[in-house]
Amino acid sequence: MDNNHAPLNQSTNSSPDLFSPLSASLISSSSRVASQPSPHRFATLCATVDDPDQNHKDRFGSSSVPIYQCSTFKGLDGQYDYTRSGNPSRTFLQHHVAKISAAKHAFAVSSGMAALDVILRTLQPGDEIIAGNDLYGGSNRLLAYINQHNGILTHHIDTTNLEIIKPFLVKDSRVRMVLLESPTNPLLQIVDIQAIINLVKPIIPEAIIVVDNTMMSPYLMKPLEFGADVVYDSGTKFLSGHHDLMAGLITCNSDKIASQLAFVINSIGNGLAPFECFLLTRGIKTLSLRFDRQQASAKRIAKYLDHLGFKVNYPGLPHHKAKRYTIALRREPGAVLSFETVTNI
């Protein structure tokens, strides 16, 4: 087996726990953000891109993060040498994402599916995954692929029903990951992430709880606050908002998990390129403004289609089965809806 594809908890020639300066630069730590709630509103957090640390300051005082469009560095301070392993533009973005996500670590990769791929590479052959039966199609394809080629089985079940999950939670279970979406894509079902974490962790503490937060973004939901281990977003969607890039973002609070993720990203080389980092950092500045308008539009469209008699899947509608749940959590319904036509089109 190639070292770049070896499970991370198996020994390789290059240990993921022993970082060289180049691989260590992949990790963007924002401990103060994770431990101390910010006094600023979310919109302010998005609009202000802070220096990650004293070693990441623009000597010319640029009001916008410069694009470090280079593949190699002269190694003057030993912090960077090759962009695959780390780049200042990526470090600024990762620190910014950690801040708005209330996370300790953040990573930027080439797409949302690349983010899920990185996360899944921490599993070993024989491990099992619990995932929803209403899941993004790209995720389904990747899960089917690793089942066929890596021997990692996924149990697709109704994650809105805790009773269906319970039979998979036994002491000798091989379940090592629970993959959740809420709302789900495309049926907009609401999953009680907190309840699932409380159910899984006492029985299988080593199981990693992973949440795809693309539908909500850090603006509406921060699953790490519920106790999720890893959260990922497709930065291509709400976070970017300009239809001009593809990106994936991963956040976590565990140093151990962060070490594993950094090792995989450095090994397979799917860290986000400098120009895309610049574009995404720029896009995030207006995230809350754009999302408010998008959500308002989604609510109006959902009500209109519902009035016309279409079956509309949207948590903001009064008759949505999860409406009470979203109200109890004081959570907005999001900006995505789906509907079914009377006849096939």
N, C-alpha and C positions, 0 to 999 in steps of 0.2 A: 504493500500500500504506500502511495506517495505521502510524504510527510505533510504536504499541504492539504491532504484530504483525510489524514488520520484523525480519529476522534480525539478531542482535546484532553480527555482524561486518560489517554494512553500515552506512554512515553514516546517521545520523538527526539530527533537529534537536537532540536531547538525547543527548549521548554517554554511553554506559555507563561510560566511564573517567573522566568528570568528575563527581564527586559534589557535590551540594548538601548542606548539613547534614541535610536531611530524609531524603534517600535514603541518605546515609552511615550513618544510624542503624539501617538495616536490617541492617548487617553486625555480627555479634557475634564479635569476635576473641578467641581463647583460646590464644594462641601458647605460653604457658608450659605448658599442658596437652599440646599436641602435641609439644613438645620435651623435656619432662621427665616420665617416668612417675610417677604418683602413688604415694606410699607406702601409701595407704589401700586397703582392700578395696573391691570394686565396690559392695557394699551400702552402705558408708559414703559413697561418692561420690554414690550415688543419694539418700541421705537428707539430705545437706547441700547446701543451695542457697546458693551464695556470691554476694557482691556482684560484678557484672561488673567494676566499677572504682570509683574514688573518687567518680565522678559519679553512681553508681547505689546510693546508700545511703538507706535509709529514715530520715528525721530523728527518728522516734519509736522506732526500735529494734524494729520489729515482728518477731516470731519467724517469721512467714509472709509471703511476698511479697504485698503489697497488690494489689488489682485496680484498675488504672487505667482504669475504665470511662468513657472519654470519647472523643469524636471529635476534639476540637481542644485545643490547649494555648496558653497565653498567651505562650509563647516567652521566658520569663524568662532562660533560659540558652542559648537558640538550638539546643538539642539535639533537641527535638521540636516539631512544630507540627501534625501531622495523623496520626491513627492508621493510615491506610492506608500511610503511609510509615515509621512507627515508633512503638512504644509501649513504655513501661518494662516492662509485664508480659511482652511478647514478648521484650524484651531479656534479662530474667532467664531465661526459658525457653530461649532460644537459647544463652545462655552455659552453662546447665546441661547441655543436650544435647551441646554441643561438649566439655564436660568428660568426660562419661561415654563419649563416642565417641572420645576421644583425637584430636579434630579441631581445626583452627584456626578454621574458620567453621561456623556452623550457621544454618539458616533454618527458620521455622515457617510453614506455609501451611494452607489450609483442609481438605485431605484428602490421602491418599496419592496419588490420581490427579492432584490439583492439583500435587503435587510432581513427578511424572513429566512433566506438561504443561510446567511451568517449565523442566525440564531439556531437553526436546525442542525448546523454542523457541530454543535456542542454535544449532540446525542451520539450514542453508540449503536451498532447493529444489535437488534434484539430489544431495544427500548421501544416503548409504546407511547402514543400521544392520544389524548382526548381532545376532540375538536367538535365544533358545531356542525349540524347537518345543513345549515344555511350559511355558507361560507363563500367568500370572494373566489371567483373561478380560478384566478391565477394561483391562489393558495392551494386549492384543490389539486391542480395539476402538479405542483411541486410536492405535495404530500404523497400523491400517487407515485411520483418518480422515486422518492426516497424509499417507499415501500418496496418497489420493484428492484431497485439497484443497491439499496443499503440495508434492507431487512428491518426497516423501522415502520411498524404498523400504526395506522391511525384509526381510532374508533370514532366515527362520525355519529353524533347523537344530538338529541334536542337539549341544548345547554340551558334552555329556559326552564327546564323541569329538573329540580334537584333530585327527585326520586329516581330518575333515569341514570343519573351520574353515580349514585351510591353503589350499585353492584360492581363497578370498576375499581372501587377504592377498598382494597384488601391489603393486608400486611405484606404478602408476598407478590404484590402487583409489580409488573414491569413498567407501569406508567411513570414516565419521567418528565412529561411536559403536558400542560393543559393550555390549549390555544383558544382564545376567546375573541369574539367581536361583540360590540354593543354600542349602537344598534348593529344588527347583522346586515350583511350585504348579499342579496338585494331586498329582503322582505322586511327590513327595519324592525326586527324583533329585539326586545330589550332583555339583556342577560344580567342577572344579579351577580356582578363580579365579586362583590364583597362576600356574599353568601357562599359562593363557590370556593373562594379562598379559605373561608372559615371551615368549610367541609373537607377540603382536600388536605390542607397542611397538617392537621393533627394526625392523620392516618399515614400520609406519604410526605413527610417534611422535605424530602429531597426533590420532589416534583417542582419543576419550574413553571410558574404561572406567567404566561405570555399574553399580552393584549395588543391586538391591532386597533390602534386609536385613530385611524385615518378618518373615519366618519365624523368624529367629534373634534379632533385636534386638541392641543393642550389648552386652548381657550375655554372649551366647555367641559373637559374632563381630564383629570390627571390620575390615571390608574395606579401609579406608584403610591399615591396617598391611601389607596385601599389595601395596599400590601402586595400588589403585583410585583413580580421579580423583574420582568423585562417588558418594555412597551416599545412598539415601533409604529411609525407613521410613513405613509407615502408622502414625501415632501412635494411630489408632483402636483398634488391636489390643493387643498386649502392653504397650506403653508406657503407655497409659491404664489399661486394666484394669478400668474401672468402667462400661462401656457407656453413657457419658453425654456423649460428644463425638466429633467427627470432626476429624482433624488429619493433616498430613503433615510430615515432617521431612527436611531435606536437609543433608548435611555434606560438606565438602571441605577440602583444605589449600591449594589454589592461590588466590592473591590474584586472579589474572586471572579464573578461573572464578567466584569469589565475586562479583566485580564484575558479571559478566554475569548471574548469578542474581539479585542484588539489583536490578539494573535491570529485569529482567522482572517480579519480584514487585511492585515499586513501580509499574510501568506498568499491569499488569493488575489490581492490587488484590486479590490473594488471600492476603495476609498473615493469619495467624491472629488472631481477635478476642481482646480482653483476657480475657474470662471463660473462654474455652476454653484460653487460655494458663495461667490460674490452675489450672484443673482438671487439665491435663496435667502441669504442674509438680508438683502434689500426687500424681498417679498414679505418676509416675516414682519417687517416694520408696520405694515398695514393690515395684519391678520385680523385683529378684532374689528376694525372698521368694515372690512370686506365681509366678514362672517356675519355681522349684525344685519347687513343689507341682504345677504344671501338667505339668511334664515327667515327674515321678514317676507321675502319673495316666496320661499318654499311654503310658508304657512298660508299665504294667499292662494297659491296655486293648488295646494292640497284641498283647501276648503272649496275652491271653485270646482275642481274635478269631482269631489265628493258630492257636491250639490247636483252635478250632472248625472250622477248615478254610477260612476266608476268605482270599482273597489280600489281604494287608495291605502297604501301602507305608509303611514306617517305617525310617529309617536305624539305629534302635537294635536291630532284630532281628538275630540272628546270621547269618541267611542273606541279608540285604540285600546287594546286590552292591557297595555302597559302604562296607560295615562296616569293612573294613580301612583305608580312607581316613580315616574319622572317627577310628579308633583312632590312626592314625599322626599325625594332627594334634592328638591329645588334645582332641577336640572332642565336646561332648555332641550328641545327635541332635535335640534340640528338643522342642517340645510339640505338634506337629501331625502327624497321621497321616491316611491315607485307606485305604479298603478297597473291594473289589468284591464285590457280592452274586452268588450263584449264578444267580438269576433277576432279571429286571427288576422293580423295585418302583415 
